[in-house]
Amino acid sequence: AIPRKKPCSNSLGPAPPHFFRPHAGATMAAASAATAAARQLARAAGRRRLAACPGVYLRASSCRMFSSAPLYRGVESTAFSTKPEFRKTGPDFPVFQLMDASGKLLDSTTLPFSLEEGVRMYELMVRSSVYDGFLLTMQRQGRISFYCCNYGEEATSVGTAAALQPQDMIWPQYRELGMFLWRGLTPQEIVDQNIGNEGDRSKGRNLQVHYCMLEKNVQTVHAVLGTHIPQAPGAGYAYKVDNADRVSVAYFGDGAASEGDALTGLNFASVYGSQTLFICRNNGYSISTGVEDQYGGDGIAARGPAFGIPTVRVDGNDLVAVYTATKEARRMCVEEKTPVLLELMTYRVSDHTTSDDSKAYRRENAEQVEEWKAKGPIARWRAYLTSQGAWDDEKQKACEAEAKADIVAAFKAGEAKKRPPLKECFTDIYTDLPWHLEEQWQAAEKHVREYSSEYNLDRYRGLDGPLPQMDPKLVASAPRKVPPKPTGPTERTTMVAAINDALSIALASEPKTVLFGEDVAFGGVFRCSVGLREKFGADRVLNAPVAEQAIAGFAVGLSVAGYRAIAEMQFADYIFPAFDQIVNEIAKYRYRNAGGGAGNITFRSPCAAVGHGSMYHSQSVESYFAHCPGLKIVIPRGPKQAKGLLLASIRDPNPVLFFEPKVLYRHIFENADGDVPVGDYELPLGQADVVRSGTDVTLVGWGSQVARLEAAADRAAAEGISCEVIDLQTIIPWDVDTVEASVKKTGRMIVTHEAPSTNGFGAEIGQKIQERCFLHLEAPIQRVCGFDTHFPYAWEEFYIPSVARVFEAIKATVKY
């Protein structure tokens, strides 16, 4: 059995907070110590050692045989047993407390900070409470639409924030107003964000209480519960690699702790030794769901040892204990290169939000709620300061009055401000506006003025004046920046070798580049990363645990810490656990931060049919992501394109999904696509490639489908039909101008892709070309796609948009 830990002393001097630490079974010394401890326990339990069997102990019918080292890799067991021992509980977690509910320090405790600092913390807790009350009233009056209070939990945010350093990166949830105040968020900034006016840091894009202070190392509050938890370890890992005096801090609640993101975040931090501090604020409720229905077992702290993470449970209403535990946890993160988990026990006095009435479900009666208020952090800390002569009723009144005056004045000023210009609706999705967003913005500016009576134009900056200056050149789909064309010698090679070369160049040219994913360290299941770990080191080429959502989240943290992240999703079919991270987090990151984003992220993933993959190793998933603003999507057709486009993707400041048709990995290209320039080069994203010129029909495709289009074009040429073949290369943003010019010349278009026909990206291409080329069309636009079925194993040859199916469509459109 794991030895029970004794509760720690509450004296600050001799005994810091006790963090439960699991056995470090990775070393022989630790294994020997664990064995000795087990033997000691065996003797204490009265077991008899068999003289003839050294290392064997008997109790009743059970027999244990001890080893001097762990019996299996990845576990710390040093003994076999002839009787199954089922365990339900782990170590005891005493609640670390230094101040009782009446405000008295326990035992010989002394303050870990000055009395003046303690007064400042108290003033901020009071301000948090005053601001909550005022903004709650404003919501009830309909002057803001929503609000989330922090009543009763002020110490969990102020106490932790005060113990951190300014350089520490914080990933907040939505009940950390005190932390924001400690970092310097002003009443005006609070009001502007809740109103959503032009003074708001996020330009009016976020729901209320979604504050952000990037310049103070505080990320935007996360609306999707728990998604930030696996992001924090990515930054913490970067700080570890940089040997920085810096930690990555994730705040979350007991509800968020149930998310898979929370568990994978803890595991990633543990595996990588990430300098990450996890702070769980356990207030008893997740909206209406109490902890009794939220989890089984001993709270959140019990999960830390399961992942090998030092963990402590703290009285979250005790400002001194919260500060002390956080200070020690931060030291451990930096000096010991380990993640740490804090569970802060508190109580949610308020409703979940203004959309909620907790009286309908709260398990405690009114009297019990009042008891919780009485032992809350503000009352407790006020009692202590009063006992020390540092606070009195007059100071309380003055503090509350000043806070109220500040927030009222800020609100009056905030209501007088306009909302941001209409163009800000379109900016910060990418580093610049691609053609389709430029086109939409220009159309929107004209529309709202023409139909001004339908809109509240006077509420927005600039809409009551003339049209802003517009550049018609910006609606052109050609890339704004085109890299130089590759020159010099070429080498005939395969796509898998070209990708490996691109990854090697990317890692060599930028030291702050990390390549990671499942099985990546040994080369990957398709061997695209073979040899790179040996070349660039274990810190930069990493295996990842099997958890796609955490791979994506980890990439966010790396990016925020200033690294380039190249993450491999082993198959495109398995990218969907990461869908939430990619679509709700990465794609929106720059937009919700109003410029500061998680770019420099490239997801590589093998995709499409391979001849024997069936429905879980053959999918083409590009259209799922093409619907989401903020992502770029690239699919190469050959080795030359793969290398140049991959290098461009890795260096692009926007997140890129790079899908690699795996059937082409080892295909021998006899044409120029197989002649890969030696050395470093890029091919432009967003630019289509006219693979073959023609006059009668335009064929549009990407990836492995391009070869089928060329083969179909050969068959058509034998019958006198001239086909123009276009490889789109980039799905988002796609090169509409090149396709439009071709269709205006040929009058006919066929779009093909392996993904199912309905809502495939071919539908978007067809609709846009119909808008632009309607009067030039000689026949309806056709699609030759996968069927609207799941990808079938037995019928793959019929499912694939084959040469024969494309050729049939060519003949049909010409005869129309």
HELIX and SHEET records of a PDB file:
HELIX    1   1 MET A   28  ALA A   44  1                                  17    
HELIX    2   2 LEU A  115  ARG A  140  1                                  26    
HELIX    3   3 GLU A  154  ALA A  163  1                                  10    
HELIX    4   4 LEU A  177  ARG A  183  1                                   7    
HELIX    5   5 PRO A  187  ILE A  195  1                                   9    
HELIX    6   6 LEU A  214  LYS A  216  5                                   3    
HELIX    7   7 ALA A  232  VAL A  241  1                                  10    
HELIX    8   8 ALA A  256  SER A  258  5                                   3    
HELIX    9   9 GLY A  260  TYR A  272  1                                  13    
HELIX   10  10 VAL A  291  GLN A  294  1                                   4    
HELIX   11  11 ARG A  303  ALA A  306  1                                   4    
HELIX   12  12 LEU A  319  GLU A  336  1                                  18    
HELIX   13  13 SER A  358  ALA A  360  5                                   3    
HELIX   14  14 ALA A  366  ALA A  374  1                                   9    
HELIX   15  15 PRO A  377  SER A  387  1                                  11    
HELIX   16  16 ASP A  393  ALA A  416  1                                  24    
HELIX   17  17 LEU A  422  CYS A  425  5                                   4    
HELIX   18  18 TRP A  435  GLU A  450  1                                  16    
HELIX   19  19 SER A  452  GLU A  454  5                                   3    
HELIX   20  20 LEU A  457  ARG A  459  5                                   3    
HELIX   21  21 PRO A  472  VAL A  475  5                                   4    
HELIX   22  22 MET A  495  SER A  509  1                                  15    
HELIX   23  23 LEU A  532  PHE A  536  1                                   5    
HELIX   24  24 GLU A  548  VAL A  560  1                                  13    
HELIX   25  25 ALA A  572  TYR A  574  5                                   3    
HELIX   26  26 PHE A  576  ALA A  578  5                                   3    
HELIX   27  27 PHE A  579  PHE A  579  1                                   1    
HELIX   28  28 ASP A  580  ILE A  586  3                                   7    
HELIX   29  29 ALA A  587  ARG A  592  1                                   6    
HELIX   30  30 SER A  614  TYR A  616  5                                   3    
HELIX   31  31 GLU A  622  ALA A  626  1                                   5    
HELIX   32  32 PRO A  639  ARG A  651  1                                  13    
HELIX   33  33 LYS A  662  LEU A  664  5                                   3    
HELIX   34  34 ALA A  672  GLY A  674  5                                   3    
HELIX   35  35 GLN A  705  ALA A  718  1                                  14    
HELIX   36  36 VAL A  736  THR A  746  1                                  11    
HELIX   37  37 PHE A  761  CYS A  773  1                                  13    
HELIX   38  38 PHE A  774  HIS A  776  5                                   3    
HELIX   39  39 GLU A  796  TYR A  799  1                                   4    
HELIX   40  40 VAL A  803  LYS A  815  1                                  13    
SHEET    1   A 4 ARG A  48  ARG A  49  0                                        
SHEET    2   A 4 VAL A  56  ARG A  59 -1                                        
SHEET    3   A 4 SER A  62  PHE A  66 -1                                        
SHEET    4   A 4 ALA A  79  SER A  81 -1                                        
SHEET    1   B 6 VAL A  95  PHE A  96  0                                        
SHEET    2   B 6 THR A 311  ASP A 315  1                                        
SHEET    3   B 6 VAL A 340  MET A 345  1                                        
SHEET    4   B 6 THR A 276  ASN A 282  1                                        
SHEET    5   B 6 SER A 248  GLY A 253  1                                        
SHEET    6   B 6 MET A 169  TRP A 171  1                                        
SHEET    1   C 2 TYR A 285  SER A 286  0                                        
SHEET    2   C 2 THR A 289  GLY A 290 -1                                        
SHEET    1   D 2 THR A 490  ARG A 492  0                                        
SHEET    2   D 2 ASP A 675  PRO A 677 -1                                        
SHEET    1   E 7 VAL A 541  ASN A 543  0                                        
SHEET    2   E 7 THR A 513  GLY A 517  1                                        
SHEET    3   E 7 ARG A 564  GLU A 568  1                                        
SHEET    4   E 7 ILE A 601  CYS A 607  1                                        
SHEET    5   E 7 VAL A 656  PRO A 661  1                                        
SHEET    6   E 7 LYS A 632  VAL A 634  1                                        
SHEET    7   E 7 THR A 730  ILE A 732 -1                                        
SHEET    1   F 5 ASP A 689  ARG A 692  0                                        
SHEET    2   F 5 CYS A 723  ASP A 727 -1                                        
SHEET    3   F 5 VAL A 697  GLY A 701  1                                        
SHEET    4   F 5 MET A 749  PRO A 756  1                                        
SHEET    5   F 5 GLN A 782  GLY A 786  1                                        
END                                                                             
